[in-house]
């Protein structure tokens, strides 16, 4: 089957709700993708920050094969060994007192769970998020998303419990939080919004203000978590610990799974029957969570993200004389012609992403070689 044949079937049988590029891939290995004709691409998108270990990582492949022979799904009506082991592995990289996990299926579900948990725990009705944020497309997570373009047409489903402030504005946050605030929900770096870091001052202020009013500080780590920013979690770049944080994307190394993570005290809020999911925490997904964490520890991929990302940022700044922002392996190039640079990269079989109105977002697998990173830097040099 060729790309045109796939495109025809796509048009005939699938919802046309994605603006797809005219590319179709057969397989992947490490940081490389191969299309239906066998052409090789360097992938600096990683399934939108999902494939942190790249493609066909032998540890993940082995874990999938072994677990699929034993048990892929069992109900949460029973104890799930793989779920307990994955939660233990995740707790091993979390700061105190964070040690309790609820596994779900996606980032949006993780944020939904976090919001329900905060409202139930505080018995309050208001949530504060940021303009230009992105937290998902389910009802509550879409309501939390501070971008009208995603909300337009879905108003009947949106909650009116949310207030939006300017991202990074400490004074506005101080004026908005009050005794009715259940939680403040923020991303450490606005990913879809254009790779915009919050800044240490803002995150520390958010932590202090939540403490002052008894509100919970929730951090959306769906895109920034699992080593992406050169730390296990993005909030660690700001020297704060939230009350709750959410994970997905890289958590399963390519398999769909998400998590809502919090302290034992807050986790006690949800009693049996208050919240649940059929597929969340299934044995296959949880086996891969543990595998991802074990590989990241063994191969020092968090440190790799920090060191290689810092060098790459410096090289890109030198090559373009442009603003390059972010941390670790989550970088955004702020240039006038982001789409043009994306096209120039594609001409050399390099995949990059454009978000936030034209920012070139670079979110490669954490195992990406220096040679592949330098290949894109050369594109940048020639482009400018």
Secondary structure, 3 states (H helix, E strand, C coil): CCHHHHHHHHHHHCCCCCCCCCCCEEEEEECEEEECCCCEEEECCHHHHCCCCCECCHHHHHHHHHHHCCCCCCCCCCCCHHHHHHHHHHHCCCCCCEEEEEEECCHHHHHHHHHHHHHHHHCCCEEEEEECCCCCCCHHHHHHCECHHHHCCCHHHCCCCEEEECCCCHHHHHHHCCCCEEEEEEECEECCCCCEECCHHHHHHHHHHHHHHCCEEEEECCCCCCCCCCCCCHHHHHCCCCCEEEECHHHHCCCCCEEEEEEHHHHCCCCCCCCCCCCCCCHHHHHHHHHHHHHHHHCCHHHHHHHHHHHHHHHHHHHHCCEEEEECCEEEEECCCHHHHHHHHHHCCEECEEECCCEEEECCCCCCCHHHHHHHHHHHHHHC
